[in-house]
Amino acid sequence: MATDPHWLSIAEAAQMIERRELSPVDLVDACLERVEALDGRLNAFITVLAAEARVAAREAADEIANGEYRGPLHGIPVALKDIFAVAGAPMTAASLIFRDVVSEEDSEVTRRLRAAGAIVLGTLNLHEIALGATGINPHTGPARNPWNTDHITGGSSSGAGAAVAAGLCFAGMGTDTGGSIRIPAALCGIAGLKPTFGRVSRRGLLPLSWSLDHAGPLTRNVEDAAIVLQAIAGNDAGDPASSQADVPNYSVTLGDGVRGLRVGVPDRYFGDGVDADVDEAFRGAVRQLEGLGAELREFTPPHIDEMPDATAAIMLPEAFTVHQSAMRERPEDIGEDVRYRLELGAAYPAAEYIQALRLREMVVETWRKDVFGEIDLVATSTATVAARPIDQSDLSTTLSLIRNTNPFNLLGTPAISVPCGFTGEGLPIGLQLVGRWFDEATVLRAAHAYESATDWHSRRPPL
């Protein structure tokens, strides 16, 4: 095999599995060997389900041999952030509070992945209870960036970023409340998709903020993100926020390119405080989109100065509500940075929370009419900085990481990060593309066009 099996894309591996040129057993073994060899340095996994994965791989191989091939995820090894329930496995949320919790049944995302034939390798490290953007965790230790293990991966889906980028699994499921899929994707040089709010069920996930939580995939390329989204998207009656919107076939339009698409480039806020390397890479990326036929339009993002504060005024009180019993009974078991954020959540007046909810309604309608009525996509850098050293990552780092992502959690729009360059130190940089509600197809199409015209996504970390 010209390419090591762990570096195949999902689409490539699926073709080989369907043609019986590659066995799910061999693919799982390759990933588990990679985990054993590298995870001591990366700290991406919390729980490795090696025995269970090997049993599932043999079952998948038998099904395929019997003509029961289910589709492109059949026999593909995946892992999930350790706030997705996996039946029979711990769901610790990388926290002392939940270290003894064992899931009785799968989350809806886990169930849909298994139904598509995917094989669960284990659960992944994260910023404690998903409340942070660096991935630094006093209980489980930080997930480490495969491009430089002294640097952060970004959070909160930190283990997913490291595991996918290093070839430990083919997809990592993450959650995104203020950027926690897109940030580790950007910092680790992979694709990370936040679908529209309500597109993917959150049933069976430990919530952080009911109003802002999104679930989605981190993968090594855009086509793979589309494959995973196809499997997990759709209405779930068990999630009150789940949308009944139809789910299109994302593969049909994936190769349609960007010619004629109107791409909006904000004229303020999103470029403030951006590192020079990041700014240069972003400007090169939008020029590339223009060269591929997109029409660039500069615009002023409405209400942008109010949106970050509104996001915080919703997220932090909701997070405190989820974890108030732990804050009351076991505050000493919560990491200092997370405890501080939960204390902030407890201090928000009810009036401020309600006002933020009202503001969101107005902001959504304004962006729907005045922004997405005139353009098809918004382009920004994903983060204003690249990965910082672990020992230098503080509150200012967090603010730099979430600045460009969390406005789109308030809006609930689909957004993806794809690699668009590297810093002089060899650290990845991400391009963020944001689309209309439930128009993941256009987001994926544009990201795939950009990715196909560049080679950033094909580079591998020096492990």
VMD Tcl script that draws the C-alpha trace (Angstrom):
set ca {
  {0.00 0.00 0.00}
  {1.56 3.29 -1.10}
  {0.03 5.19 1.83}
  {0.11 3.97 5.41}
  {-3.47 2.91 6.17}
  {-3.84 5.38 9.04}
  {-3.21 8.28 6.61}
  {-5.94 7.26 4.16}
  {-8.96 9.51 4.03}
  {-12.32 8.03 4.97}
  {-13.32 8.14 1.30}
  {-10.15 6.33 0.22}
  {-10.38 3.70 2.93}
  {-14.07 3.17 2.20}
  {-13.37 2.42 -1.46}
  {-10.71 -0.11 -0.52}
  {-12.94 -1.74 2.09}
  {-15.84 -1.98 -0.34}
  {-13.53 -3.60 -2.94}
  {-12.17 -5.87 -0.17}
  {-8.66 -4.59 -0.72}
  {-8.52 -3.53 2.93}
  {-10.08 -5.16 5.96}
  {-11.65 -3.22 8.84}
  {-9.60 -5.49 11.09}
  {-6.35 -4.25 9.55}
  {-7.55 -0.65 9.69}
  {-8.47 -0.86 13.36}
  {-5.19 -2.59 14.17}
  {-3.28 0.16 12.35}
  {-5.03 2.86 14.39}
  {-4.60 1.03 17.69}
  {-0.90 0.53 16.97}
  {-0.68 4.25 16.27}
  {-2.46 5.04 19.54}
  {-0.10 2.77 21.47}
  {2.96 4.31 19.83}
  {2.01 7.99 20.04}
  {-0.69 8.71 22.58}
  {1.79 8.75 25.42}
  {3.18 11.88 23.77}
  {-0.13 13.35 22.59}
  {-2.53 12.55 25.44}
  {-5.45 12.55 23.01}
  {-7.43 9.62 24.44}
  {-9.02 9.20 27.84}
  {-10.39 5.68 27.27}
  {-9.20 3.28 24.57}
  {-11.73 0.53 23.77}
  {-9.27 -1.75 22.01}
  {-10.95 -5.10 22.67}
  {-14.41 -3.82 21.77}
  {-13.07 -2.16 18.59}
  {-11.41 -5.38 17.44}
  {-14.63 -7.34 17.97}
  {-16.58 -4.70 16.01}
  {-13.97 -4.80 13.23}
  {-14.32 -8.56 12.83}
  {-18.10 -8.19 12.73}
  {-17.80 -5.48 10.09}
  {-15.47 -7.62 8.01}
  {-17.94 -10.51 8.15}
  {-20.86 -8.27 7.15}
  {-18.96 -6.87 4.18}
  {-17.88 -10.34 3.10}
  {-21.54 -11.37 3.17}
  {-22.55 -8.50 0.90}
  {-23.94 -6.31 3.70}
  {-21.82 -3.21 3.05}
  {-23.51 -0.23 4.69}
  {-21.67 2.68 3.13}
  {-18.53 4.80 3.47}
  {-18.26 4.61 7.27}
  {-18.51 0.82 7.41}
  {-15.37 -0.43 9.15}
  {-13.93 3.08 9.71}
  {-12.34 3.76 13.14}
  {-13.64 6.88 14.90}
  {-13.44 8.31 18.41}
  {-15.64 10.66 20.38}
  {-15.00 13.52 22.77}
  {-15.53 12.21 26.28}
  {-18.88 13.92 26.73}
  {-20.62 11.65 24.17}
  {-22.16 8.62 25.84}
  {-20.68 5.32 24.66}
  {-22.59 2.38 26.15}
  {-20.54 0.54 28.76}
  {-17.69 3.05 28.74}
  {-16.83 5.86 31.17}
  {-18.01 9.36 30.30}
  {-15.73 11.46 32.47}
  {-15.93 14.85 30.72}
  {-12.24 14.98 31.75}
  {-13.42 15.96 35.21}
  {-13.14 14.50 38.72}
  {-16.85 15.17 39.09}
  {-17.76 12.54 36.48}
  {-14.86 10.11 36.79}
  {-17.10 7.29 38.06}
  {-19.89 7.73 35.48}
  {-20.40 4.81 33.08}
  {-22.83 5.30 30.21}
  {-25.75 2.89 30.06}
  {-26.55 3.60 26.42}
  {-25.08 5.36 23.40}
  {-25.64 9.00 22.61}
  {-27.69 9.50 19.46}
  {-24.54 10.48 17.55}
  {-22.76 7.34 18.75}
  {-25.77 5.24 17.75}
  {-25.92 6.76 14.27}
  {-22.21 6.28 13.73}
  {-22.50 2.63 14.72}
  {-25.56 2.22 12.49}
  {-23.45 3.50 9.59}
  {-20.86 0.84 10.41}
  {-18.25 3.04 12.12}
  {-16.08 1.44 14.80}
  {-15.61 3.30 18.08}
  {-11.98 3.26 19.22}
  {-12.56 5.17 22.44}
  {-13.18 8.55 24.01}
  {-11.07 11.67 23.70}
  {-9.53 14.24 26.01}
  {-11.01 17.71 26.36}
  {-10.92 20.91 28.33}
  {-12.70 20.02 31.57}
  {-16.50 19.78 31.03}
  {-15.89 21.45 27.63}
  {-15.61 24.88 29.28}
  {-12.41 26.29 27.81}
  {-10.58 26.94 24.56}
  {-7.00 25.81 25.25}
  {-7.42 22.11 26.08}
  {-5.28 22.52 29.21}
  {-6.74 20.29 31.92}
  {-5.42 19.89 35.50}
  {-6.97 16.42 35.84}
  {-6.16 14.64 32.58}
  {-3.32 16.83 31.38}
  {-3.30 18.79 28.12}
  {-3.77 17.18 24.74}
  {-0.60 18.04 22.81}
  {-0.34 19.39 19.31}
  {1.17 16.87 16.85}
  {2.93 19.72 15.01}
  {4.77 20.69 18.20}
  {3.96 18.78 21.37}
  {4.95 21.72 23.56}
  {1.95 23.60 22.12}
  {-1.79 23.45 22.72}
  {-4.23 21.83 20.34}
  {-6.96 24.29 21.16}
  {-10.12 23.28 22.95}
  {-12.41 22.17 24.10}
  {-12.34 19.24 21.65}
  {-8.58 19.08 22.17}
  {-8.13 15.31 22.00}
  {-10.12 15.11 18.78}
  {-7.84 17.65 17.12}
  {-4.70 15.79 18.15}
  {-6.03 12.30 17.37}
  {-7.26 13.08 13.86}
  {-4.24 15.18 12.91}
  {-1.83 12.47 14.09}
  {-3.62 9.60 12.36}
  {-4.88 7.89 15.51}
  {-8.43 7.75 14.12}
  {-10.21 8.81 10.95}
  {-12.76 11.13 12.55}
  {-13.20 12.64 15.96}
  {-16.59 13.80 17.17}
  {-16.50 17.13 18.96}
  {-18.79 19.76 20.37}
  {-18.73 23.49 19.71}
  {-20.24 26.07 22.07}
  {-17.91 28.97 21.29}
  {-15.55 27.45 18.73}
  {-14.55 24.12 20.23}
  {-14.62 22.13 16.96}
  {-13.19 24.84 14.71}
  {-10.38 25.98 17.03}
  {-8.64 22.58 17.43}
  {-9.19 21.95 13.72}
  {-7.40 25.21 12.89}
  {-4.56 24.69 15.35}
  {-4.00 21.06 14.30}
  {-4.28 21.52 10.51}
  {-7.47 19.54 9.83}
  {-11.11 20.19 8.92}
  {-13.67 20.89 11.63}
  {-17.37 21.38 10.91}
  {-19.90 23.03 13.20}
  {-23.29 22.25 11.63}
  {-26.32 24.48 12.03}
  {-27.79 24.49 15.55}
  {-30.29 21.64 15.63}
  {-28.90 19.80 12.59}
  {-27.21 17.11 14.75}
  {-28.76 15.65 17.89}
  {-27.17 16.41 21.27}
  {-29.09 13.67 23.08}
  {-26.72 11.66 25.23}
  {-24.12 14.43 25.43}
  {-23.21 16.15 28.67}
  {-24.51 19.66 28.00}
  {-22.58 22.84 28.55}
  {-25.05 25.39 27.17}
  {-28.37 24.14 25.79}
  {-28.79 27.26 23.67}
  {-25.36 27.20 22.06}
  {-24.05 23.60 21.97}
  {-23.42 22.08 18.53}
  {-22.05 18.61 17.73}
  {-19.97 17.88 14.64}
  {-16.96 16.11 13.14}
  {-13.24 16.79 12.95}
  {-11.68 15.02 9.97}
  {-8.57 15.23 7.82}
  {-10.41 16.70 4.84}
  {-13.71 18.23 3.81}
  {-15.06 15.21 1.92}
  {-14.67 13.15 5.09}
  {-16.55 15.80 7.10}
  {-19.40 15.56 4.59}
  {-19.45 11.76 4.92}
  {-19.68 11.92 8.71}
  {-22.29 14.68 8.67}
  {-24.42 12.63 6.29}
  {-24.48 9.82 8.86}
  {-25.25 11.86 11.96}
  {-27.52 14.67 10.69}
  {-31.28 14.64 10.93}
  {-34.17 15.00 13.32}
  {-34.14 13.24 16.68}
  {-37.36 13.34 18.66}
  {-35.31 12.86 21.82}
  {-33.60 16.24 21.45}
  {-36.08 19.14 21.86}
  {-33.80 21.44 19.84}
  {-33.43 19.00 16.95}
  {-34.58 20.41 13.63}
  {-36.94 18.68 11.23}
  {-35.25 20.31 8.23}
  {-34.55 17.93 5.37}
  {-30.99 16.62 5.11}
  {-29.63 16.84 1.55}
  {-27.14 14.47 -0.02}
  {-23.96 16.45 0.59}
  {-21.88 14.48 -1.90}
  {-24.05 15.64 -4.83}
  {-22.87 19.27 -4.70}
  {-19.49 18.79 -3.02}
  {-17.58 19.21 -6.27}
  {-19.56 22.16 -7.66}
  {-16.87 24.73 -6.92}
  {-17.27 28.36 -5.87}
  {-17.83 30.11 -9.19}
  {-20.57 32.67 -8.72}
  {-20.68 32.38 -4.93}
  {-20.66 35.69 -3.09}
  {-18.12 35.54 -0.26}
  {-18.34 38.27 2.34}
  {-15.16 39.54 4.00}
  {-15.86 41.54 7.18}
  {-14.36 45.02 7.21}
  {-13.93 45.15 10.97}
  {-13.64 43.15 14.22}
  {-12.53 39.79 12.77}
  {-9.15 41.15 11.69}
  {-8.38 42.97 14.93}
  {-5.34 41.66 16.79}
  {-4.60 38.98 14.21}
  {-1.03 37.64 14.13}
  {0.86 38.65 10.98}
  {1.28 35.06 9.77}
  {-2.42 34.38 10.27}
  {-3.45 37.56 8.47}
  {-1.18 36.79 5.52}
  {-2.53 33.25 5.23}
  {-6.13 34.44 5.41}
  {-5.64 37.10 2.75}
  {-4.01 34.51 0.52}
  {-6.97 32.17 1.07}
  {-9.59 34.72 0.03}
  {-7.51 35.61 -3.04}
  {-7.49 31.90 -3.86}
  {-11.28 31.77 -3.54}
  {-11.55 34.78 -5.82}
  {-9.24 33.12 -8.32}
  {-11.52 30.08 -8.30}
  {-14.46 32.25 -9.34}
  {-15.97 33.49 -6.08}
  {-17.09 37.12 -5.88}
  {-15.58 38.86 -2.85}
  {-17.71 41.46 -1.10}
  {-16.59 43.52 1.86}
  {-19.31 44.10 4.46}
  {-19.78 45.52 7.93}
  {-20.91 42.79 10.34}
  {-24.01 44.08 12.18}
  {-24.13 44.04 16.00}
  {-20.69 42.44 16.10}
  {-19.56 44.40 19.15}
  {-22.55 43.17 21.14}
  {-22.40 39.52 20.08}
  {-19.48 38.23 22.21}
  {-20.95 39.62 25.43}
  {-24.35 38.17 24.55}
  {-22.78 34.77 23.92}
  {-21.09 34.86 27.33}
  {-24.30 36.02 29.03}
  {-26.08 32.94 27.68}
  {-23.34 30.33 27.91}
  {-22.00 30.97 31.39}
  {-25.33 31.02 33.30}
  {-26.46 27.91 31.42}
  {-23.16 26.17 32.23}
  {-23.53 27.06 35.89}
  {-27.09 25.70 35.86}
  {-25.84 22.36 34.51}
  {-23.08 22.11 37.12}
  {-24.54 23.97 40.09}
  {-24.74 20.87 42.31}
  {-21.05 20.15 41.73}
  {-20.22 23.78 42.47}
  {-22.19 23.56 45.69}
  {-21.00 20.14 46.87}
  {-17.53 19.58 45.31}
  {-16.03 22.89 44.18}
  {-12.53 21.74 45.13}
  {-12.77 18.98 42.49}
  {-13.24 21.49 39.68}
  {-10.20 23.02 37.97}
  {-9.47 26.62 38.88}
  {-10.12 28.10 35.43}
  {-13.38 26.22 34.96}
  {-14.55 27.00 38.50}
  {-13.87 30.68 37.83}
  {-16.05 30.60 34.69}
  {-18.84 28.80 36.53}
  {-18.68 31.40 39.30}
  {-19.07 34.09 36.65}
  {-22.11 32.24 35.36}
  {-23.66 32.22 38.82}
  {-23.19 35.98 39.10}
  {-25.09 36.98 35.94}
  {-28.40 38.71 36.75}
  {-31.45 37.01 35.26}
  {-32.30 40.23 33.43}
  {-28.96 40.16 31.61}
  {-29.48 36.55 30.53}
  {-32.99 37.31 29.23}
  {-31.75 40.41 27.45}
  {-29.05 38.36 25.73}
  {-31.68 35.90 24.50}
  {-33.76 38.78 23.14}
  {-30.70 40.32 21.50}
  {-29.93 37.02 19.81}
  {-33.34 36.98 18.16}
  {-32.74 40.45 16.75}
  {-29.18 39.64 15.67}
  {-30.25 36.47 13.87}
  {-32.92 38.31 11.90}
  {-30.54 41.15 11.04}
  {-27.87 38.78 9.76}
  {-30.48 36.72 7.91}
  {-31.72 39.79 6.04}
  {-28.77 42.18 5.80}
  {-25.86 39.75 5.53}
  {-27.02 36.43 4.15}
  {-29.59 38.18 1.99}
  {-26.67 39.68 0.05}
  {-23.91 37.07 0.29}
  {-23.64 33.28 0.36}
  {-20.70 32.83 2.73}
  {-18.62 34.73 5.26}
  {-14.85 34.22 5.33}
  {-12.58 34.95 8.31}
  {-9.51 33.44 9.85}
  {-10.67 30.75 12.28}
  {-8.57 32.07 15.15}
  {-6.52 35.24 15.37}
  {-3.47 33.25 16.52}
  {-1.86 29.88 15.89}
  {-1.16 27.33 18.64}
  {0.58 28.83 21.65}
  {3.02 27.01 23.96}
  {1.21 25.16 26.71}
  {3.07 27.04 29.45}
  {2.19 30.40 27.90}
  {-1.53 29.82 27.29}
  {-3.67 31.98 29.52}
  {-6.91 33.99 29.45}
  {-5.59 36.24 26.69}
  {-4.90 33.15 24.59}
  {-8.47 31.97 25.14}
  {-9.87 35.33 24.05}
  {-7.70 35.28 20.91}
  {-8.87 31.76 20.06}
  {-12.62 32.33 20.44}
  {-12.84 35.86 19.04}
  {-13.70 34.84 15.47}
  {-15.70 31.71 16.23}
  {-18.16 32.44 19.02}
  {-20.29 35.01 17.12}
  {-21.43 32.14 14.90}
  {-22.52 30.08 17.89}
  {-24.82 32.93 18.83}
  {-26.17 32.92 15.27}
  {-26.34 29.10 15.08}
  {-25.07 29.11 11.49}
  {-22.95 26.32 9.97}
  {-19.22 27.00 9.89}
  {-16.12 25.06 8.93}
  {-12.40 25.49 9.50}
  {-9.96 24.22 6.90}
  {-6.16 24.56 6.76}
  {-4.95 27.63 4.84}
  {-1.28 27.92 5.71}
  {1.44 27.62 8.32}
  {3.32 30.05 10.51}
  {7.06 30.53 10.21}
  {7.35 28.04 13.09}
  {5.46 25.41 11.12}
  {2.15 25.64 13.00}
  {-1.15 25.34 11.10}
  {-3.51 28.23 10.36}
  {-7.23 27.88 9.67}
  {-9.70 29.53 7.27}
  {-13.27 29.79 8.55}
  {-16.20 29.71 6.11}
  {-19.70 30.41 7.43}
  {-22.98 29.85 5.60}
  {-26.71 30.31 5.91}
  {-28.72 28.24 8.36}
  {-29.04 24.61 7.19}
  {-26.91 25.31 4.13}
  {-24.01 23.07 5.11}
  {-23.94 21.97 1.47}
  {-22.62 25.36 0.31}
  {-20.16 25.58 3.20}
  {-18.78 22.14 2.36}
  {-18.75 22.88 -1.37}
  {-16.71 26.06 -0.92}
  {-14.34 24.50 1.60}
  {-13.79 21.51 -0.70}
  {-13.06 23.80 -3.66}
  {-10.46 25.71 -1.66}
  {-8.94 22.53 -0.27}
  {-8.74 20.94 -3.73}
  {-6.83 23.96 -5.05}
  {-4.25 23.91 -2.23}
  {-2.11 21.33 -0.49}
  {-2.22 22.53 3.11}
  {-4.52 19.68 4.17}
  {-2.17 17.04 2.76}
  {0.76 17.92 5.02}
  {1.47 15.60 7.94}
  {2.83 16.49 11.39}
  {6.44 15.47 12.11}
  {5.74 12.63 14.52}
}
mol new
graphics top color blue
foreach p $ca { graphics top sphere $p radius 0.5 }
foreach p [lrange $ca 0 end-1] q [lrange $ca 1 end] { graphics top cylinder $p $q radius 0.2 }
display resetview
